[in-house]
Amino acid sequence: MYKLDALVMKKETEDDWVWESHPDIKNFPENVLQLKFKRAHTHPIGTNYLLYYVNLSSNFGYFSGTIRTDQGLEISFKDVFGFIEDFHARW
């Protein structure tokens, strides 16, 4: 079992995101996780004042991909419903 401390998704298009490796993830073997997210709906929340800016969006959609276990078993999944939060702040 692996716990991901930082899951970074890169937007390919506005509605299609792909997982990519991040330097903050330590000791995570390569090619263990292939993950895509297709957004179906977003719920944006934000404020933009002179001194600070906050933008949070809850993105609901479907995950697809493959996970490889330590024993070499590949588990594939397609269109599993879930959500991703996208947060940006400046102050």
N, CA, C and O of each residue as an XYZ file, in Angstrom:
364
protein
N       0.845     -1.167      0.000
C       0.000      0.000      0.000
C       0.894      1.235      0.000
O       1.924      1.268      0.674
N       0.491      2.250     -0.761
C       1.228      3.500     -0.835
C       0.316      4.650     -0.439
O      -0.842      4.722     -0.850
N       0.865      5.542      0.367
C       0.153      6.768      0.704
C       0.813      7.892     -0.082
O       2.020      8.111      0.020
N       0.011      8.598     -0.863
C       0.545      9.728     -1.628
C       0.407     10.990     -0.795
O      -0.702     11.405     -0.457
N       1.540     11.599     -0.466
C       1.504     12.830      0.306
C       1.075     14.012     -0.549
O       0.409     14.925     -0.062
N       1.453     13.997     -1.816
C       1.103     15.092     -2.718
C       0.704     14.494     -4.059
O       1.528     13.899     -4.753
N      -0.524     14.650     -4.407
C      -1.008     14.162     -5.695
C      -1.178     15.379     -6.594
O      -2.042     16.222     -6.349
N      -0.364     15.469     -7.620
C      -0.362     16.625     -8.500
C      -0.974     16.220     -9.835
O      -0.497     15.300    -10.499
N      -2.023     16.914    -10.212
C      -2.680     16.647    -11.477
C      -2.371     17.795    -12.430
O      -2.478     18.962    -12.054
N      -1.994     17.471    -13.645
C      -1.690     18.465    -14.669
C      -2.853     18.517    -15.651
O      -3.311     17.483    -16.138
N      -3.324     19.712    -15.935
C      -4.435     19.869    -16.872
C      -3.940     19.717    -18.300
O      -3.084     20.476    -18.754
N      -4.487     18.727    -19.007
C      -4.218     18.603    -20.442
C      -5.154     19.516    -21.216
O      -4.734     20.211    -22.142
N      -6.411     19.509    -20.836
C      -7.404     20.451    -21.336
C      -8.168     20.942    -20.112
O      -7.847     20.547    -18.991
N      -9.148     21.777    -20.299
C      -9.906     22.311    -19.164
C     -10.623     21.205    -18.386
O     -10.816     21.331    -17.177
N     -11.021     20.125    -19.065
C     -11.775     19.058    -18.407
C     -11.001     17.752    -18.255
O     -11.516     16.819    -17.638
N      -9.794     17.646    -18.788
C      -9.011     16.408    -18.722
C      -7.700     16.659    -17.997
O      -6.900     17.498    -18.411
N      -7.485     15.919    -16.901
C      -6.284     16.070    -16.089
C      -5.540     14.751    -16.023
O      -6.158     13.688    -16.080
N      -4.207     14.805    -15.904
C      -3.362     13.618    -15.830
C      -2.442     13.761    -14.620
O      -1.905     14.838    -14.360
N      -2.267     12.654    -13.877
C      -1.359     12.654    -12.751
C       0.069     12.728    -13.252
O       0.424     12.090    -14.244
N       0.887     13.511    -12.560
C       2.313     13.522    -12.889
C       3.108     13.481    -11.592
O       2.658     13.956    -10.549
N       4.287     12.907    -11.681
C       5.145     12.766    -10.511
C       5.540     14.140     -9.972
O       5.623     15.108    -10.727
N       5.779     14.217     -8.690
C       6.110     15.478     -8.038
C       7.300     15.243     -7.109
O       7.359     14.204     -6.451
N       8.245     16.174     -7.037
C       9.442     15.955     -6.215
C       9.139     15.778     -4.725
O       9.967     15.226     -4.000
N       7.980     16.228     -4.252
C       7.638     16.071     -2.834
C       7.229     14.645     -2.487
O       7.143     14.298     -1.309
N       6.975     13.815     -3.495
C       6.604     12.425     -3.248
C       7.890     11.617     -3.135
O       8.599     11.426     -4.123
N       8.183     11.150     -1.950
C       9.445     10.454     -1.708
C       9.227      8.945     -1.755
O       8.187      8.441     -1.331
N      10.212      8.242     -2.271
C      10.218      6.776     -2.302
C       9.003      6.186     -3.007
O       8.514      5.131     -2.605
N       8.517      6.835     -4.033
C       7.385      6.316     -4.795
C       7.918      5.731     -6.086
O       8.427      6.467     -6.932
N       7.811      4.407     -6.258
C       8.380      3.771     -7.459
C       7.746      4.295     -8.741
O       6.579      4.687     -8.760
N       8.529      4.295     -9.802
C       8.022      4.753    -11.094
C       7.072      3.718    -11.692
O       7.142      2.533    -11.365
N       6.199      4.172    -12.556
C       5.265      3.331    -13.308
C       4.331      2.511    -12.425
O       3.845      1.464    -12.853
N       4.073      2.964    -11.212
C       3.139      2.272    -10.328
C       1.728      2.801    -10.539
O       0.756      2.061    -10.391
N       1.615      4.056    -10.876
C       0.309      4.693    -10.984
C       0.182      5.422    -12.309
O       1.024      6.250    -12.657
N      -0.865      5.113    -13.038
C      -1.257      5.877    -14.225
C      -2.688      6.320    -13.952
O      -3.579      5.486    -13.795
N      -2.909      7.622    -13.895
C      -4.187      8.140    -13.447
C      -4.636      9.302    -14.314
O      -3.867     10.225    -14.585
N      -5.894      9.246    -14.750
C      -6.506     10.345    -15.492
C      -7.817     10.709    -14.815
O      -8.479      9.870    -14.204
N      -8.175     11.981    -14.939
C      -9.409     12.492    -14.354
C     -10.156     13.272    -15.417
O      -9.580     14.157    -16.049
N     -11.425     12.963    -15.625
C     -12.271     13.683    -16.576
C     -13.335     14.417    -15.779
O     -14.195     13.797    -15.153
N     -13.271     15.748    -15.807
C     -14.197     16.562    -15.020
C     -15.573     16.582    -15.661
O     -15.713     16.738    -16.874
N     -16.594     16.421    -14.814
C     -17.978     16.496    -15.260
C     -18.662     17.770    -14.749
O     -19.558     18.304    -15.403
N     -18.234     18.252    -13.576
C     -18.847     19.440    -12.982
C     -17.832     20.100    -12.052
O     -17.006     19.427    -11.435
N     -17.906     21.412    -11.964
C     -17.045     22.134    -11.026
C     -17.887     23.073    -10.176
O     -18.885     23.628    -10.636
N     -17.466     23.238     -8.933
C     -18.123     24.168     -8.014
C     -17.058     25.158     -7.533
O     -16.294     24.852     -6.618
N     -17.007     26.355     -8.156
C     -15.965     27.323     -7.794
C     -16.368     28.185     -6.601
O     -17.531     28.555     -6.445
N     -15.388     28.493     -5.769
C     -15.560     29.410     -4.645
C     -14.332     30.311     -4.645
O     -13.214     29.817     -4.791
N     -14.507     31.596     -4.488
C     -13.322     32.445     -4.478
C     -13.608     33.857     -4.025
O     -14.748     34.323     -4.042
N     -12.551     34.524     -3.620
C     -12.603     35.938     -3.280
C     -11.389     36.606     -3.904
O     -10.317     36.009     -4.006
N     -11.569     37.826     -4.310
C     -10.470     38.574     -4.895
C     -10.519     39.995     -4.339
O     -11.214     40.865     -4.862
N      -9.761     40.200     -3.267
C      -9.665     41.526     -2.657
C      -8.293     42.113     -2.972
O      -7.416     41.417     -3.481
N      -8.121     43.335     -2.683
C      -6.874     44.022     -3.008
C      -5.659     43.361     -2.344
O      -4.601     43.247     -2.963
N      -5.807     42.926     -1.089
C      -4.669     42.372     -0.363
C      -4.521     40.863     -0.495
O      -3.432     40.327     -0.286
N      -5.591     40.179     -0.836
C      -5.460     38.735     -0.987
C      -6.440     38.182     -2.019
O      -7.452     38.795     -2.358
N      -6.084     36.987     -2.501
C      -6.858     36.316     -3.536
C      -6.940     34.835     -3.169
O      -5.921     34.208     -2.882
N      -8.142     34.279     -3.178
C      -8.341     32.862     -2.895
C      -9.267     32.297     -3.954
O     -10.331     32.853     -4.227
N      -8.853     31.185     -4.551
C      -9.681     30.507     -5.545
C      -9.672     29.017     -5.218
O      -8.621     28.377     -5.239
N     -10.838     28.474     -4.919
C     -10.994     27.057     -4.621
C     -12.088     26.509     -5.513
O     -13.172     27.085     -5.604
N     -11.805     25.399     -6.169
C     -12.850     24.752     -6.950
C     -12.875     23.269     -6.622
O     -11.842     22.599     -6.603
N     -14.070     22.777     -6.365
C     -14.276     21.345     -6.175
C     -14.700     20.795     -7.526
O     -15.729     21.196     -8.071
N     -13.912     19.879     -8.063
C     -14.145     19.336     -9.396
C     -14.604     17.888     -9.275
O     -13.873     17.039     -8.763
N     -15.804     17.613     -9.742
C     -16.381     16.276     -9.684
C     -16.267     15.634    -11.058
O     -16.499     16.281    -12.079
N     -15.908     14.360    -11.074
C     -15.754     13.697    -12.351
C     -15.379     12.241    -12.183
O     -15.746     11.603    -11.196
N     -14.640     11.715    -13.159
C     -14.372     10.281    -13.233
C     -12.880      9.997    -13.380
O     -12.201     10.588    -14.221
N     -12.382      9.079    -12.545
C     -10.997      8.627    -12.587
C     -10.902      7.359    -13.418
O     -11.777      6.496    -13.348
N      -9.844      7.249    -14.200
C      -9.511      6.032    -14.938
C      -8.012      5.834    -14.853
O      -7.258      6.803    -14.758
N      -7.571      4.569    -14.885
C      -6.138      4.331    -14.861
C      -5.771      2.931    -14.461
O      -6.578      2.004    -14.532
N      -4.514      2.793    -14.030
C      -3.953      1.504    -13.642
C      -3.053      1.690    -12.431
O      -2.304      2.662    -12.344
N      -3.133      0.751    -11.501
C      -2.248      0.708    -10.342
C      -1.521     -0.636    -10.382
O      -2.144     -1.672    -10.611
N      -0.200     -0.621    -10.159
C       0.573     -1.860    -10.111
C       1.001     -2.116     -8.676
O       1.603     -1.246     -8.046
N       0.694     -3.310     -8.147
C       1.043     -3.651     -6.772
C       2.500     -4.088     -6.682
O       3.165     -4.272     -7.702
N       2.992     -4.251     -5.457
C       4.355     -4.734     -5.232
C       4.570     -6.125     -5.830
O       5.688     -6.469     -6.215
N       3.518     -6.916     -5.909
C       3.602     -8.261     -6.446
C       3.509     -8.286     -7.969
O       3.592     -9.357     -8.571
N       3.340     -7.123     -8.602
C       3.284     -7.033    -10.059
C       1.888     -7.136    -10.642
O       1.725     -7.091    -11.861
N       0.881     -7.272     -9.797
C      -0.504     -7.336    -10.266
C      -0.955     -5.954    -10.716
O      -0.797     -4.982     -9.978
N      -1.511     -5.855    -11.913
C      -2.042     -4.582    -12.405
C      -3.547     -4.545    -12.212
O      -4.266     -5.450    -12.634
N      -4.007     -3.491    -11.571
C      -5.431     -3.285    -11.326
C      -5.864     -2.091    -12.163
O      -5.399     -0.969    -11.960
N      -6.760     -2.349    -13.104
C      -7.259     -1.275    -13.968
C      -8.654     -0.865    -13.511
O      -9.427     -1.679    -13.005
N      -8.952      0.405    -13.699
C     -10.276      0.914    -13.368
C     -10.641      1.984    -14.377
O      -9.770      2.634    -14.954
N     -11.942      2.161    -14.584
C     -12.406      3.130    -15.575
C     -13.679      3.794    -15.069
O     -14.601      3.130    -14.593
N     -13.710      5.119    -15.182
C     -14.886      5.911    -14.854
C     -15.377      5.700    -13.421
O     -16.565      5.472    -13.194
N     -14.456      5.779    -12.459
C     -14.795      5.710    -11.041
C     -15.054      7.143    -10.569
O     -14.177      8.000    -10.682
N     -16.252      7.406    -10.041
C     -16.635      8.756     -9.645
C     -15.820      9.218     -8.438
O     -15.575      8.451     -7.507
N     -15.405     10.494     -8.471
C     -14.665     11.086     -7.363
C     -14.528     12.588     -7.554
O     -15.175     13.170     -8.424
N     -13.687     13.212     -6.741
C     -13.496     14.660     -6.872
C     -12.055     15.044     -6.589
O     -11.309     14.313     -5.936
N     -11.685     16.209     -7.097
C     -10.376     16.823     -6.879
C     -10.621     18.272     -6.489
O     -11.468     18.944     -7.076
N      -9.875     18.752     -5.492
C      -9.942     20.167     -5.144
C      -8.742     20.882     -5.762
O      -7.616     20.386     -5.718
N      -8.996     22.029     -6.324
C      -7.969     22.856     -6.942
C      -7.933     24.166     -6.169
O      -8.921     24.901     -6.164
N      -6.797     24.477     -5.505
C      -6.724     25.619     -4.613
C      -5.545     26.510     -4.983
O      -4.427     26.034     -5.179
N      -5.811     27.795     -5.074
C      -4.767     28.794     -5.321
C      -5.022     29.962     -4.364
O      -6.161     30.393     -4.187
N      -3.957     30.462     -3.757
C      -4.096     31.598     -2.834
C      -2.887     32.513     -2.947
O      -1.774     32.076     -3.240
N      -3.136     33.786     -2.709
C      -2.053     34.787     -2.707
C      -2.412     35.843     -1.674
O      -3.523     36.374     -1.683
N      -1.475     36.146     -0.785
C      -1.661     37.244      0.162
C      -0.351     37.792      0.591
O      -0.305     38.727      1.391
